Amino acid sequence: MGYDIQHDTIYTHDRYTYFYELELADFLDDLPFYRKHLPEPPATILELGCGTGRLGRALAKAGYQVTGIDLSHPMLRQALAKQSADNGNPSYCCMDMTQIGLSNSFDAVIIPYNTINLLTGAGEIDRCLQQIRPLLGKDGRLLMQLFVPTKEHANRAEKKQFQFMIFDRPNGSKVIKEILKWQEADTTLINLKETFRIRYQPDKVNEDWQYDYQILGINYAAWLEKLATAKFTVKAAYGDYQLTPFIAGEHATLLLAAAENRPCQP
C-alpha cells in the first residue's frame, strides 16, 4: 500500500521538531568536548543553532549562563516547554546566525552538531564567523562541530548513499527514518533527502514526511582557511566524541576549538 509523501521544511513546522526530538532529545555524546574546552562556570555561553535546547540545558545545569539562538520558532517553543527549576533555564532568541543582533559579550560561542554546515549560501559562513568575533570577550573561545568529507566520500561523491534508522514509540508506532545523500557535481554542496515514515497500529492512518535540504561539504583545509580569514586560530581538533586527534580524509566528524587572534599588547 502506498502513502502520499507530505513535504515540510526543517525550520518552520512542528512536525520536524517532533522528528528532531525523537533522534536527538537525549543525545549528549558531544558534551565532554564542550566541557573540556569551556571556561569554568558560571561563564557565559552563546549557542548558535540551539534547536530544542538539549545541549544548552546540560550546560546550564552545570552552572553556565547560556543564551541560545535558533531560526525555528517550533524548536524554541519546545526548548521553552522543557525549562525547569533544576536546569538553569537558558535564555532563547529567534535569530539567524548570519545576522546576530546581540551586543552582549560572551566567554564562549558554540555551534553544535554540524549546524554551520547548513550555511550554504555565498559568504554565509564568513559572515557568521565575522559576527562572532565582536561577541567574544578576552580569551573567548569558539567551539564547533563540523561535517567534513572523507576520502571514501570523495571517491563516491556523486553516487547516492542510503541509510535508515528505526525508532519505536511508546504508543506502539514506529518511525522509520530514511536518508538519501549525494553530492552535486563539481560543487561542495551535498543534497540530503530525509523521509520519515510513521507506521501506526492498524486503526490509524500512516504518514510519510519528507525534507530536502543541502549542507556544505568542504574539507579541513578549507575550514582552516575560513577561520584564519575571520582571525581565529585553531587550538584543538578531534575526529570523534572520544576526542581522538582529527585525521584529515579519515574522520567525517570535526570538533574544533578555536580562539580569536589578538594583537600582542606592548
N, C-alpha and C positions, 0 to 999 in steps of 0.2 A: 504494500500500500504506500503511495507517495504522499508527501506533505508539501504544502506551499511554504517556501522559504521567505521569511519576513526580514527585510533589510532594516538595519538600525544603524546608529552612529555610536562611536565609542565615547563621545563627550556629553551628549545631551539627554540620554534616556535612562530611566531607572532599570530597565532590563539588563543593560550591560553592567551596571553596578552590581546587580544580583550575581551575574556570572563572575565578575571580578572578585567579589567576596567569597564565592564558592571555592575559588582557586587560591586566593591569597590572604584571606582574613587572618589565618593563624601562622602565616609564613614569617619567620624571624631568623632564618639562616644567615641573613646579612648583618644582623645586629652586632656580632662580635667585631666586624670590620669597623663599624662606626664607633663603637665604644673604645676600640684600640687607638683611634686617631682623633677623637674629640677631646677638647679640654675637659677638665673635671667639672661636674655640676657645681653650681647652677648656671653654667654657661648658656648663652643664648644661641639658638639654632633656627635657621630658616630652611624649611624643607620645600623644594620645588617639585611639584607633581606629587602631592601628599596622598592622593587617592582617598580612601576611606579612613586614613589615619592609623593604619596598623603599626607603622614604624614610629611615628610621632608619639603615639600613646606609650609605647615601650620606653622611649627616651624620656618623656615627661615623668613617667612613673619612677625613673631612675634619678629624677631631680633636675632635669634640664628644663629650660624655658623655651618652648617650641612654638614657632609660628609656621603654619603650613599653608601653601597656596596651591590651587588647582583650578583648571579651566572648567571642570564639570560640576554643575550645581547638584546633581543627584549624588555624586561621590561625597561632596561636602555635607549634604544633608545626612548621609549615612554616618559620616565621621562625627557630626554633632550629636546624633542619636546615640552614639556609643560613649559619650562623655560620662564620667562618673567621678565621684569624690576621691577615689583612690588612684586615679591615673594622671593627676597633674593638670588635666584639662588644657591641651594645646589650644592656641588661637588659630582660626582659619579665615582665609580670604579667598574669594573667587577672583582669580587673576591669571593672566597669560604670562608664562615665564620668559617671553621675549619682550614684555612690556611691564616690567616690575615697578609698580607705583608705590614703593616704600622708601622712607627716608631714615629708617632705623639703622643702627649699627649692630652687627651680629658677630659672635665669636666664630661661627662656622656656618657654611651653607652646604646642604647635602642635596644630591639629585639621585634618588634611588632607582633601582630596578629598570635600567635601560630607558628611563623617561626621556632623556635628552636625545636619544636616537629617533624619537618621534618628530624632531625638528628637521624636516626635510626640505623646507623652502630655502631659497638662496639667501645666505647670510644670517639665517635664524640662529644657528648655534653661536656664531661670532657675536651677535647682538646680546644673546643670553649671557655669555661669558663676560662681555664688557660691562653689562649692567650689574653683575655680581661684585665686581671689584670695589666699587664705592660703598657697598653694603658691609664689607668686611672690616672689622676693627683691626687694631695692631695684632700681629701674629695670627690673624684669622686664617681659617682653613677651608678648603673646598674638597668635598668628598663625593665621589660619583661612582655609580655602577654603569658600565657601558657594554653593549654588544659589539664585538669585533669579528670579522670573518676569519675563519681558519684556512689553512692550506686546502683541506678537504672541501670546504665550502667553495673556495675559488675554483677548484677543479671541476665542480659540477654546478657552477653558479646559475646557469640558465635552465637547468633541469628542475622540474617540480619535485619538491620533497613533501612527504605526507607523514603526519604524526597524529596520534589520538590519545585521549585520556577519558576515563570513565569515573564519574562521581556518583556515589549512592546517597540519596537524600532520606531523611528520617520519615518522610511521608510515603516511602516505598517507590518513589520515582527514581529514575536515573537521568543524569545529564551526560551526554557524550560530546566531548569537545574534539572536533576535527580541525587540523591546521594544515593548510596548503601554503607552501612557501617557495618563491622563486625570485630570481634577480632580473631586473631589467637589463637588456643587452647594452653594453658599453656605458653603463651608469653605475653609481654606487647605491641605487635605490633597490630595496628588497620589498617585494609585494607579499602581504600576508592576507589570506582569506580564512577567517575563523568561522566555523559553523558549530553552533550549539544545538544539539538535538535533545529535547526534553521528552522523555518517554514515561508517561504516567501509567497507572493501573488501567485496566480496560474501560472503566467508567468515565474516563476523561479524554479529551481530545489532545493528541500530541502536538508539540510545537517545534519548529525549526527556526533559528535566528542566525543571521549571517552578518559578519562585519568585515569590511575590506579596508585596509589601510597600508601605509608604507612606513618603513624605517630606513634610517641611513646606515649603510654598511661600510664605513671607512676603516682603514687599518690603524694599527697602533701608531705608526709614524705620523699619519695624518692628524690623529688626536694630539700628539705631542706638539705638532706644528700649530694647531689651533690654540692650544693652551699657552704656548710661547708667545704667539701674537697678542693674546689677551694679557700677557705679562704674568703668567703663572709658571711656577716651577714644580715639576712632579717630585714628590718626596718618597712615595712608595707605590708599587704596582703589584697586584696579586691576580692570579688566574682562577681562583675558586674561593668558596666560603671558608675553606680551611686555611686560607691565607698563604697558599703556595705561591712562590715568586712567579710573576707572569712571564710566559714564553710566547713571543710573537709567532703567529702561524699555527700554534697548537691549542691555545686557550681561546674559547669564544666569549668567556666572561672576563671583563677587565674592571677591577676595583682600584680606583685611583685616589690617592691622597695628594693634594697639591696645596701650595701656598703662594701668595702673591709676591712677585718680585718687588722689593722696595729698595730705593737708593740708600746707600750707606750714609749714616749721619757723620758729619765731620767731628 
